[in-house]
Amino acid sequence: MDGADIIVSPNPTVLDDFSLQNKSAEDLVILNWEYPYDNGLTTYFTLQRNGELIFEANDAQARVDSFIDLTGIPGFEYTYTLEVFRYNGDDIDSEVGTLSTVYPMLTPF
């Protein structure tokens, strides 16, 4: 993992972990996260790559805990920013995680 950081408040409420895997043989990046799933509250996710929105979802129908980036340019450095938020009555709980990596070059066989 290159330059991996998770930025959370002192008492994380909606994001426990954020990680990535470079898959050179497959020319992709897999982003994974863990959060306390609560089927009574909907959790929302936005994922940006260098400030551009590449994914948004919520877990109203099913748990959401990963994204596969197939569209990066090999050799370019990217910063991924995951924002996770949940409405809890009148309050909004949110956390932000960031990770940086160089998009993998396809490895010849």
Sequence and secondary structure as in RCSB ss.txt:
>XXXX:A:sequence
MDGADIIVSPNPTVLDDFSLQNKSAEDLVILNWEYPYDNGLTTYFTLQRNGELIFEANDAQARVDSFIDLTGIPG
FEYTYTLEVFRYNGDDIDSEVGTLSTVYPMLTPF
>XXXX:A:secstr
  SEE    SS SS  EEEEEEEGGGTEEEEEEE    TTS EEEEEEETTEEEEEEE SSS   EEEE    TT
 EEEEEEEEEEEETTEEEEEEEEEEEE       
